[in-house]
Amino acid sequence: MTQVEVKWLDAIKPEYDFSVLDLLTPFLENEILDNSKKIEIIEAILVVDPLFEPAVREKFPVYYKD
């Protein structure tokens, strides 16, 4: 993956990151989703914030169940 640094993106990245986390986090607690969908959501969250505690906490039990 290529890292691109563009100054104007620096201004909107925190807002984008917050929006992604705010949108995807509720799906971590959704009991209806199957494990493969939860894994996709967890991985998407961890791209934005690799240490996002709710996703890290959910990652291991979901992988263990799958």
mmCIF file of the N, C-alpha and C atoms, coordinates in Angstrom:
data_MODEL
# 
_entry.id   MODEL 
# 
loop_
_atom_site.group_PDB 
_atom_site.id 
_atom_site.type_symbol 
_atom_site.label_atom_id 
_atom_site.label_alt_id 
_atom_site.label_comp_id 
_atom_site.label_asym_id 
_atom_site.label_entity_id 
_atom_site.label_seq_id 
_atom_site.pdbx_PDB_ins_code 
_atom_site.Cartn_x 
_atom_site.Cartn_y 
_atom_site.Cartn_z 
_atom_site.occupancy 
_atom_site.B_iso_or_equiv 
_atom_site.pdbx_formal_charge 
_atom_site.auth_seq_id 
_atom_site.auth_comp_id 
_atom_site.auth_asym_id 
_atom_site.auth_atom_id 
_atom_site.pdbx_PDB_model_num 
ATOM 1   N N  . MET A 1 1  ? 0.842   -1.169  0.000  1.00 0.00 ? 1  MET A N  1 
ATOM 2   C CA . MET A 1 1  ? 0.000   0.000   0.000  1.00 0.00 ? 1  MET A CA 1 
ATOM 3   C C  . MET A 1 1  ? 0.891   1.238   0.000  1.00 0.00 ? 1  MET A C  1 
ATOM 4   N N  . THR A 1 2  ? 0.618   2.147   -0.877 1.00 0.00 ? 2  THR A N  1 
ATOM 5   C CA . THR A 1 2  ? 1.404   3.362   -1.005 1.00 0.00 ? 2  THR A CA 1 
ATOM 6   C C  . THR A 1 2  ? 0.866   4.438   -0.070 1.00 0.00 ? 2  THR A C  1 
ATOM 7   N N  . GLN A 1 3  ? 1.772   5.072   0.633  1.00 0.00 ? 3  GLN A N  1 
ATOM 8   C CA . GLN A 1 3  ? 1.405   6.182   1.508  1.00 0.00 ? 3  GLN A CA 1 
ATOM 9   C C  . GLN A 1 3  ? 1.466   7.470   0.707  1.00 0.00 ? 3  GLN A C  1 
ATOM 10  N N  . VAL A 1 4  ? 0.372   8.208   0.706  1.00 0.00 ? 4  VAL A N  1 
ATOM 11  C CA . VAL A 1 4  ? 0.311   9.480   0.004  1.00 0.00 ? 4  VAL A CA 1 
ATOM 12  C C  . VAL A 1 4  ? 0.063   10.561  1.030  1.00 0.00 ? 4  VAL A C  1 
ATOM 13  N N  . GLU A 1 5  ? 0.890   11.582  1.003  1.00 0.00 ? 5  GLU A N  1 
ATOM 14  C CA . GLU A 1 5  ? 0.700   12.698  1.925  1.00 0.00 ? 5  GLU A CA 1 
ATOM 15  C C  . GLU A 1 5  ? 0.273   13.922  1.131  1.00 0.00 ? 5  GLU A C  1 
ATOM 16  N N  . VAL A 1 6  ? -0.932  14.372  1.419  1.00 0.00 ? 6  VAL A N  1 
ATOM 17  C CA . VAL A 1 6  ? -1.481  15.542  0.770  1.00 0.00 ? 6  VAL A CA 1 
ATOM 18  C C  . VAL A 1 6  ? -1.967  16.461  1.886  1.00 0.00 ? 6  VAL A C  1 
ATOM 19  N N  . LYS A 1 7  ? -1.470  17.678  1.888  1.00 0.00 ? 7  LYS A N  1 
ATOM 20  C CA . LYS A 1 7  ? -1.759  18.602  2.993  1.00 0.00 ? 7  LYS A CA 1 
ATOM 21  C C  . LYS A 1 7  ? -3.250  18.829  3.209  1.00 0.00 ? 7  LYS A C  1 
ATOM 22  N N  . TRP A 1 8  ? -4.032  18.982  2.144  1.00 0.00 ? 8  TRP A N  1 
ATOM 23  C CA . TRP A 1 8  ? -5.439  19.279  2.334  1.00 0.00 ? 8  TRP A CA 1 
ATOM 24  C C  . TRP A 1 8  ? -6.192  18.099  2.942  1.00 0.00 ? 8  TRP A C  1 
ATOM 25  N N  . LEU A 1 9  ? -5.675  16.891  2.751  1.00 0.00 ? 9  LEU A N  1 
ATOM 26  C CA . LEU A 1 9  ? -6.305  15.725  3.359  1.00 0.00 ? 9  LEU A CA 1 
ATOM 27  C C  . LEU A 1 9  ? -6.082  15.677  4.868  1.00 0.00 ? 9  LEU A C  1 
ATOM 28  N N  . ASP A 1 10 ? -4.966  16.233  5.316  1.00 0.00 ? 10 ASP A N  1 
ATOM 29  C CA . ASP A 1 10 ? -4.675  16.253  6.743  1.00 0.00 ? 10 ASP A CA 1 
ATOM 30  C C  . ASP A 1 10 ? -5.764  16.972  7.525  1.00 0.00 ? 10 ASP A C  1 
ATOM 31  N N  . ALA A 1 11 ? -6.392  17.939  6.908  1.00 0.00 ? 11 ALA A N  1 
ATOM 32  C CA . ALA A 1 11 ? -7.427  18.708  7.586  1.00 0.00 ? 11 ALA A CA 1 
ATOM 33  C C  . ALA A 1 11 ? -8.726  17.909  7.763  1.00 0.00 ? 11 ALA A C  1 
ATOM 34  N N  . ILE A 1 12 ? -9.008  16.992  6.852  1.00 0.00 ? 12 ILE A N  1 
ATOM 35  C CA . ILE A 1 12 ? -10.279 16.261  6.946  1.00 0.00 ? 12 ILE A CA 1 
ATOM 36  C C  . ILE A 1 12 ? -10.129 14.831  7.463  1.00 0.00 ? 12 ILE A C  1 
ATOM 37  N N  . LYS A 1 13 ? -8.916  14.318  7.547  1.00 0.00 ? 13 LYS A N  1 
ATOM 38  C CA . LYS A 1 13 ? -8.712  12.936  7.976  1.00 0.00 ? 13 LYS A CA 1 
ATOM 39  C C  . LYS A 1 13 ? -9.281  12.648  9.361  1.00 0.00 ? 13 LYS A C  1 
ATOM 40  N N  . PRO A 1 14 ? -9.056  13.472  10.377 1.00 0.00 ? 14 PRO A N  1 
ATOM 41  C CA . PRO A 1 14 ? -9.644  13.152  11.695 1.00 0.00 ? 14 PRO A CA 1 
ATOM 42  C C  . PRO A 1 14 ? -11.178 13.067  11.659 1.00 0.00 ? 14 PRO A C  1 
ATOM 43  N N  . GLU A 1 15 ? -11.794 13.944  10.917 1.00 0.00 ? 15 GLU A N  1 
ATOM 44  C CA . GLU A 1 15 ? -13.255 13.914  10.806 1.00 0.00 ? 15 GLU A CA 1 
ATOM 45  C C  . GLU A 1 15 ? -13.710 12.646  10.082 1.00 0.00 ? 15 GLU A C  1 
ATOM 46  N N  . TYR A 1 16 ? -12.993 12.273  9.038  1.00 0.00 ? 16 TYR A N  1 
ATOM 47  C CA . TYR A 1 16 ? -13.300 11.045  8.302  1.00 0.00 ? 16 TYR A CA 1 
ATOM 48  C C  . TYR A 1 16 ? -13.146 9.823   9.211  1.00 0.00 ? 16 TYR A C  1 
ATOM 49  N N  . ASP A 1 17 ? -12.029 9.765   9.928  1.00 0.00 ? 17 ASP A N  1 
ATOM 50  C CA . ASP A 1 17 ? -11.785 8.648   10.837 1.00 0.00 ? 17 ASP A CA 1 
ATOM 51  C C  . ASP A 1 17 ? -12.894 8.534   11.875 1.00 0.00 ? 17 ASP A C  1 
ATOM 52  N N  . PHE A 1 18 ? -13.275 9.649   12.478 1.00 0.00 ? 18 PHE A N  1 
ATOM 53  C CA . PHE A 1 18 ? -14.333 9.648   13.475 1.00 0.00 ? 18 PHE A CA 1 
ATOM 54  C C  . PHE A 1 18 ? -15.644 9.166   12.866 1.00 0.00 ? 18 PHE A C  1 
ATOM 55  N N  . SER A 1 19 ? -15.937 9.614   11.657 1.00 0.00 ? 19 SER A N  1 
ATOM 56  C CA . SER A 1 19 ? -17.188 9.206   10.995 1.00 0.00 ? 19 SER A CA 1 
ATOM 57  C C  . SER A 1 19 ? -17.218 7.701   10.728 1.00 0.00 ? 19 SER A C  1 
ATOM 58  N N  . VAL A 1 20 ? -16.112 7.165   10.277 1.00 0.00 ? 20 VAL A N  1 
ATOM 59  C CA . VAL A 1 20 ? -16.034 5.721   10.011 1.00 0.00 ? 20 VAL A CA 1 
ATOM 60  C C  . VAL A 1 20 ? -16.231 4.937   11.305 1.00 0.00 ? 20 VAL A C  1 
ATOM 61  N N  . LEU A 1 21 ? -15.524 5.336   12.365 1.00 0.00 ? 21 LEU A N  1 
ATOM 62  C CA . LEU A 1 21 ? -15.658 4.644   13.641 1.00 0.00 ? 21 LEU A CA 1 
ATOM 63  C C  . LEU A 1 21 ? -17.066 4.772   14.195 1.00 0.00 ? 21 LEU A C  1 
ATOM 64  N N  . ASP A 1 22 ? -17.638 5.955   14.085 1.00 0.00 ? 22 ASP A N  1 
ATOM 65  C CA . ASP A 1 22 ? -18.989 6.204   14.582 1.00 0.00 ? 22 ASP A CA 1 
ATOM 66  C C  . ASP A 1 22 ? -20.014 5.365   13.816 1.00 0.00 ? 22 ASP A C  1 
ATOM 67  N N  . LEU A 1 23 ? -19.810 5.186   12.537 1.00 0.00 ? 23 LEU A N  1 
ATOM 68  C CA . LEU A 1 23 ? -20.729 4.409   11.705 1.00 0.00 ? 23 LEU A CA 1 
ATOM 69  C C  . LEU A 1 23 ? -20.601 2.903   11.932 1.00 0.00 ? 23 LEU A C  1 
ATOM 70  N N  . LEU A 1 24 ? -19.367 2.411   12.034 1.00 0.00 ? 24 LEU A N  1 
ATOM 71  C CA . LEU A 1 24 ? -19.153 0.965   12.075 1.00 0.00 ? 24 LEU A CA 1 
ATOM 72  C C  . LEU A 1 24 ? -19.201 0.348   13.470 1.00 0.00 ? 24 LEU A C  1 
ATOM 73  N N  . THR A 1 25 ? -18.896 1.108   14.502 1.00 0.00 ? 25 THR A N  1 
ATOM 74  C CA . THR A 1 25 ? -18.840 0.552   15.858 1.00 0.00 ? 25 THR A CA 1 
ATOM 75  C C  . THR A 1 25 ? -20.135 -0.125  16.296 1.00 0.00 ? 25 THR A C  1 
ATOM 76  N N  . PRO A 1 26 ? -21.306 0.430   16.036 1.00 0.00 ? 26 PRO A N  1 
ATOM 77  C CA . PRO A 1 26 ? -22.530 -0.264  16.471 1.00 0.00 ? 26 PRO A CA 1 
ATOM 78  C C  . PRO A 1 26 ? -22.694 -1.671  15.880 1.00 0.00 ? 26 PRO A C  1 
ATOM 79  N N  . PHE A 1 27 ? -22.097 -1.920  14.736 1.00 0.00 ? 27 PHE A N  1 
ATOM 80  C CA . PHE A 1 27 ? -22.204 -3.248  14.123 1.00 0.00 ? 27 PHE A CA 1 
ATOM 81  C C  . PHE A 1 27 ? -21.435 -4.309  14.905 1.00 0.00 ? 27 PHE A C  1 
ATOM 82  N N  . LEU A 1 28 ? -20.484 -3.898  15.730 1.00 0.00 ? 28 LEU A N  1 
ATOM 83  C CA . LEU A 1 28 ? -19.728 -4.860  16.529 1.00 0.00 ? 28 LEU A CA 1 
ATOM 84  C C  . LEU A 1 28 ? -20.630 -5.587  17.515 1.00 0.00 ? 28 LEU A C  1 
ATOM 85  N N  . GLU A 1 29 ? -21.680 -4.924  17.965 1.00 0.00 ? 29 GLU A N  1 
ATOM 86  C CA . GLU A 1 29 ? -22.576 -5.506  18.952 1.00 0.00 ? 29 GLU A CA 1 
ATOM 87  C C  . GLU A 1 29 ? -23.804 -6.158  18.317 1.00 0.00 ? 29 GLU A C  1 
ATOM 88  N N  . ASN A 1 30 ? -23.869 -6.165  17.006 1.00 0.00 ? 30 ASN A N  1 
ATOM 89  C CA . ASN A 1 30 ? -25.015 -6.728  16.302 1.00 0.00 ? 30 ASN A CA 1 
ATOM 90  C C  . ASN A 1 30 ? -24.922 -8.256  16.310 1.00 0.00 ? 30 ASN A C  1 
ATOM 91  N N  . GLU A 1 31 ? -25.866 -8.892  16.972 1.00 0.00 ? 31 GLU A N  1 
ATOM 92  C CA . GLU A 1 31 ? -25.868 -10.353 17.084 1.00 0.00 ? 31 GLU A CA 1 
ATOM 93  C C  . GLU A 1 31 ? -26.376 -11.043 15.820 1.00 0.00 ? 31 GLU A C  1 
ATOM 94  N N  . ILE A 1 32 ? -27.017 -10.298 14.936 1.00 0.00 ? 32 ILE A N  1 
ATOM 95  C CA . ILE A 1 32 ? -27.584 -10.882 13.717 1.00 0.00 ? 32 ILE A CA 1 
ATOM 96  C C  . ILE A 1 32 ? -26.511 -11.143 12.656 1.00 0.00 ? 32 ILE A C  1 
ATOM 97  N N  . LEU A 1 33 ? -25.472 -10.329 12.637 1.00 0.00 ? 33 LEU A N  1 
ATOM 98  C CA . LEU A 1 33 ? -24.416 -10.484 11.634 1.00 0.00 ? 33 LEU A CA 1 
ATOM 99  C C  . LEU A 1 33 ? -23.658 -11.786 11.829 1.00 0.00 ? 33 LEU A C  1 
ATOM 100 N N  . ASP A 1 34 ? -23.335 -12.438 10.724 1.00 0.00 ? 34 ASP A N  1 
ATOM 101 C CA . ASP A 1 34 ? -22.511 -13.629 10.834 1.00 0.00 ? 34 ASP A CA 1 
ATOM 102 C C  . ASP A 1 34 ? -21.052 -13.217 11.039 1.00 0.00 ? 34 ASP A C  1 
ATOM 103 N N  . ASN A 1 35 ? -20.226 -14.176 11.412 1.00 0.00 ? 35 ASN A N  1 
ATOM 104 C CA . ASN A 1 35 ? -18.839 -13.876 11.752 1.00 0.00 ? 35 ASN A CA 1 
ATOM 105 C C  . ASN A 1 35 ? -18.045 -13.307 10.591 1.00 0.00 ? 35 ASN A C  1 
ATOM 106 N N  . SER A 1 36 ? -18.307 -13.747 9.376  1.00 0.00 ? 36 SER A N  1 
ATOM 107 C CA . SER A 1 36 ? -17.538 -13.239 8.239  1.00 0.00 ? 36 SER A CA 1 
ATOM 108 C C  . SER A 1 36 ? -17.805 -11.745 8.024  1.00 0.00 ? 36 SER A C  1 
ATOM 109 N N  . LYS A 1 37 ? -19.046 -11.314 8.215  1.00 0.00 ? 37 LYS A N  1 
ATOM 110 C CA . LYS A 1 37 ? -19.372 -9.884  8.084  1.00 0.00 ? 37 LYS A CA 1 
ATOM 111 C C  . LYS A 1 37 ? -18.743 -9.082  9.221  1.00 0.00 ? 37 LYS A C  1 
ATOM 112 N N  . LYS A 1 38 ? -18.783 -9.650  10.435 1.00 0.00 ? 38 LYS A N  1 
ATOM 113 C CA . LYS A 1 38 ? -18.164 -8.960  11.574 1.00 0.00 ? 38 LYS A CA 1 
ATOM 114 C C  . LYS A 1 38 ? -16.664 -8.811  11.369 1.00 0.00 ? 38 LYS A C  1 
ATOM 115 N N  . ILE A 1 39 ? -16.041 -9.827  10.820 1.00 0.00 ? 39 ILE A N  1 
ATOM 116 C CA . ILE A 1 39 ? -14.600 -9.760  10.558 1.00 0.00 ? 39 ILE A CA 1 
ATOM 117 C C  . ILE A 1 39 ? -14.304 -8.642  9.564  1.00 0.00 ? 39 ILE A C  1 
ATOM 118 N N  . GLU A 1 40 ? -15.108 -8.509  8.527  1.00 0.00 ? 40 GLU A N  1 
ATOM 119 C CA . GLU A 1 40 ? -14.919 -7.431  7.558  1.00 0.00 ? 40 GLU A CA 1 
ATOM 120 C C  . GLU A 1 40 ? -15.041 -6.062  8.231  1.00 0.00 ? 40 GLU A C  1 
ATOM 121 N N  . ILE A 1 41 ? -16.020 -5.919  9.099  1.00 0.00 ? 41 ILE A N  1 
ATOM 122 C CA . ILE A 1 41 ? -16.227 -4.652  9.799  1.00 0.00 ? 41 ILE A CA 1 
ATOM 123 C C  . ILE A 1 41 ? -15.065 -4.364  10.740 1.00 0.00 ? 41 ILE A C  1 
ATOM 124 N N  . ILE A 1 42 ? -14.642 -5.376  11.477 1.00 0.00 ? 42 ILE A N  1 
ATOM 125 C CA . ILE A 1 42 ? -13.506 -5.209  12.393 1.00 0.00 ? 42 ILE A CA 1 
ATOM 126 C C  . ILE A 1 42 ? -12.263 -4.801  11.632 1.00 0.00 ? 42 ILE A C  1 
ATOM 127 N N  . GLU A 1 43 ? -11.983 -5.456  10.538 1.00 0.00 ? 43 GLU A N  1 
ATOM 128 C CA . GLU A 1 43 ? -10.790 -5.123  9.750  1.00 0.00 ? 43 GLU A CA 1 
ATOM 129 C C  . GLU A 1 43 ? -10.865 -3.707  9.184  1.00 0.00 ? 43 GLU A C  1 
ATOM 130 N N  . ALA A 1 44 ? -12.052 -3.278  8.765  1.00 0.00 ? 44 ALA A N  1 
ATOM 131 C CA . ALA A 1 44 ? -12.219 -1.906  8.264  1.00 0.00 ? 44 ALA A CA 1 
ATOM 132 C C  . ALA A 1 44 ? -11.963 -0.896  9.378  1.00 0.00 ? 44 ALA A C  1 
ATOM 133 N N  . ILE A 1 45 ? -12.464 -1.182  10.568 1.00 0.00 ? 45 ILE A N  1 
ATOM 134 C CA . ILE A 1 45 ? -12.229 -0.288  11.705 1.00 0.00 ? 45 ILE A CA 1 
ATOM 135 C C  . ILE A 1 45 ? -10.745 -0.222  12.032 1.00 0.00 ? 45 ILE A C  1 
ATOM 136 N N  . LEU A 1 46 ? -10.082 -1.361  12.024 1.00 0.00 ? 46 LEU A N  1 
ATOM 137 C CA . LEU A 1 46 ? -8.669  -1.396  12.398 1.00 0.00 ? 46 LEU A CA 1 
ATOM 138 C C  . LEU A 1 46 ? -7.756  -0.754  11.356 1.00 0.00 ? 46 LEU A C  1 
ATOM 139 N N  . VAL A 1 47 ? -8.234  -0.593  10.137 1.00 0.00 ? 47 VAL A N  1 
ATOM 140 C CA . VAL A 1 47 ? -7.468  0.168   9.145  1.00 0.00 ? 47 VAL A CA 1 
ATOM 141 C C  . VAL A 1 47 ? -7.430  1.644   9.557  1.00 0.00 ? 47 VAL A C  1 
ATOM 142 N N  . VAL A 1 48 ? -8.562  2.125   10.046 1.00 0.00 ? 48 VAL A N  1 
ATOM 143 C CA . VAL A 1 48 ? -8.672  3.521   10.455 1.00 0.00 ? 48 VAL A CA 1 
ATOM 144 C C  . VAL A 1 48 ? -7.941  3.750   11.773 1.00 0.00 ? 48 VAL A C  1 
ATOM 145 N N  . ASP A 1 49 ? -8.135  2.836   12.730 1.00 0.00 ? 49 ASP A N  1 
ATOM 146 C CA . ASP A 1 49 ? -7.513  2.965   14.047 1.00 0.00 ? 49 ASP A CA 1 
ATOM 147 C C  . ASP A 1 49 ? -7.080  1.580   14.516 1.00 0.00 ? 49 ASP A C  1 
ATOM 148 N N  . PRO A 1 50 ? -5.818  1.235   14.315 1.00 0.00 ? 50 PRO A N  1 
ATOM 149 C CA . PRO A 1 50 ? -5.341  -0.116  14.627 1.00 0.00 ? 50 PRO A CA 1 
ATOM 150 C C  . PRO A 1 50 ? -5.456  -0.509  16.097 1.00 0.00 ? 50 PRO A C  1 
ATOM 151 N N  . LEU A 1 51 ? -5.625  0.460   16.982 1.00 0.00 ? 51 LEU A N  1 
ATOM 152 C CA . LEU A 1 51 ? -5.729  0.161   18.405 1.00 0.00 ? 51 LEU A CA 1 
ATOM 153 C C  . LEU A 1 51 ? -7.105  0.477   18.977 1.00 0.00 ? 51 LEU A C  1 
ATOM 154 N N  . PHE A 1 52 ? -8.122  0.532   18.128 1.00 0.00 ? 52 PHE A N  1 
ATOM 155 C CA . PHE A 1 52 ? -9.475  0.840   18.581 1.00 0.00 ? 52 PHE A CA 1 
ATOM 156 C C  . PHE A 1 52 ? -9.959  -0.312  19.458 1.00 0.00 ? 52 PHE A C  1 
ATOM 157 N N  . GLU A 1 53 ? -10.034 -0.044  20.755 1.00 0.00 ? 53 GLU A N  1 
ATOM 158 C CA . GLU A 1 53 ? -10.249 -1.095  21.742 1.00 0.00 ? 53 GLU A CA 1 
ATOM 159 C C  . GLU A 1 53 ? -11.486 -1.963  21.517 1.00 0.00 ? 53 GLU A C  1 
ATOM 160 N N  . PRO A 1 54 ? -12.662 -1.403  21.215 1.00 0.00 ? 54 PRO A N  1 
ATOM 161 C CA . PRO A 1 54 ? -13.818 -2.285  21.000 1.00 0.00 ? 54 PRO A CA 1 
ATOM 162 C C  . PRO A 1 54 ? -13.616 -3.284  19.850 1.00 0.00 ? 54 PRO A C  1 
ATOM 163 N N  . ALA A 1 55 ? -12.944 -2.861  18.794 1.00 0.00 ? 55 ALA A N  1 
ATOM 164 C CA . ALA A 1 55 ? -12.706 -3.763  17.658 1.00 0.00 ? 55 ALA A CA 1 
ATOM 165 C C  . ALA A 1 55 ? -11.660 -4.812  18.005 1.00 0.00 ? 55 ALA A C  1 
ATOM 166 N N  . VAL A 1 56 ? -10.618 -4.399  18.698 1.00 0.00 ? 56 VAL A N  1 
ATOM 167 C CA . VAL A 1 56 ? -9.579  -5.357  19.101 1.00 0.00 ? 56 VAL A CA 1 
ATOM 168 C C  . VAL A 1 56 ? -10.170 -6.385  20.058 1.00 0.00 ? 56 VAL A C  1 
ATOM 169 N N  . ARG A 1 57 ? -10.993 -5.922  20.999 1.00 0.00 ? 57 ARG A N  1 
ATOM 170 C CA . ARG A 1 57 ? -11.625 -6.807  21.973 1.00 0.00 ? 57 ARG A CA 1 
ATOM 171 C C  . ARG A 1 57 ? -12.549 -7.824  21.288 1.00 0.00 ? 57 ARG A C  1 
ATOM 172 N N  . GLU A 1 58 ? -13.222 -7.407  20.240 1.00 0.00 ? 58 GLU A N  1 
ATOM 173 C CA . GLU A 1 58 ? -14.171 -8.277  19.536 1.00 0.00 ? 58 GLU A CA 1 
ATOM 174 C C  . GLU A 1 58 ? -13.471 -9.195  18.524 1.00 0.00 ? 58 GLU A C  1 
ATOM 175 N N  . LYS A 1 59 ? -12.304 -8.806  18.078 1.00 0.00 ? 59 LYS A N  1 
ATOM 176 C CA . LYS A 1 59 ? -11.620 -9.529  17.006 1.00 0.00 ? 59 LYS A CA 1 
ATOM 177 C C  . LYS A 1 59 ? -11.306 -10.975 17.370 1.00 0.00 ? 59 LYS A C  1 
ATOM 178 N N  . PHE A 1 60 ? -10.747 -11.210 18.519 1.00 0.00 ? 60 PHE A N  1 
ATOM 179 C CA . PHE A 1 60 ? -10.310 -12.549 18.859 1.00 0.00 ? 60 PHE A CA 1 
ATOM 180 C C  . PHE A 1 60 ? -11.461 -13.531 19.062 1.00 0.00 ? 60 PHE A C  1 
ATOM 181 N N  . PRO A 1 61 ? -12.528 -13.151 19.790 1.00 0.00 ? 61 PRO A N  1 
ATOM 182 C CA . PRO A 1 61 ? -13.647 -14.101 19.899 1.00 0.00 ? 61 PRO A CA 1 
ATOM 183 C C  . PRO A 1 61 ? -14.308 -14.406 18.544 1.00 0.00 ? 61 PRO A C  1 
ATOM 184 N N  . VAL A 1 62 ? -14.387 -13.413 17.674 1.00 0.00 ? 62 VAL A N  1 
ATOM 185 C CA . VAL A 1 62 ? -15.009 -13.635 16.362 1.00 0.00 ? 62 VAL A CA 1 
ATOM 186 C C  . VAL A 1 62 ? -14.147 -14.588 15.529 1.00 0.00 ? 62 VAL A C  1 
ATOM 187 N N  . TYR A 1 63 ? -12.827 -14.388 15.536 1.00 0.00 ? 63 TYR A N  1 
ATOM 188 C CA . TYR A 1 63 ? -11.951 -15.299 14.791 1.00 0.00 ? 63 TYR A CA 1 
ATOM 189 C C  . TYR A 1 63 ? -11.990 -16.701 15.399 1.00 0.00 ? 63 TYR A C  1 
ATOM 190 N N  . TYR A 1 64 ? -12.085 -16.765 16.708 1.00 0.00 ? 64 TYR A N  1 
ATOM 191 C CA . TYR A 1 64 ? -12.122 -18.058 17.386 1.00 0.00 ? 64 TYR A CA 1 
ATOM 192 C C  . TYR A 1 64 ? -13.385 -18.841 17.034 1.00 0.00 ? 64 TYR A C  1 
ATOM 193 N N  . LYS A 1 65 ? -14.521 -18.134 16.890 1.00 0.00 ? 65 LYS A N  1 
ATOM 194 C CA . LYS A 1 65 ? -15.800 -18.771 16.552 1.00 0.00 ? 65 LYS A CA 1 
ATOM 195 C C  . LYS A 1 65 ? -15.820 -19.233 15.100 1.00 0.00 ? 65 LYS A C  1 
ATOM 196 N N  . ASP A 1 66 ? -15.091 -18.543 14.243 1.00 0.00 ? 66 ASP A N  1 
ATOM 197 C CA . ASP A 1 66 ? -15.141 -18.828 12.808 1.00 0.00 ? 66 ASP A CA 1 
ATOM 198 C C  . ASP A 1 66 ? -14.328 -20.018 12.504 1.00 0.00 ? 66 ASP A C  1 
# 
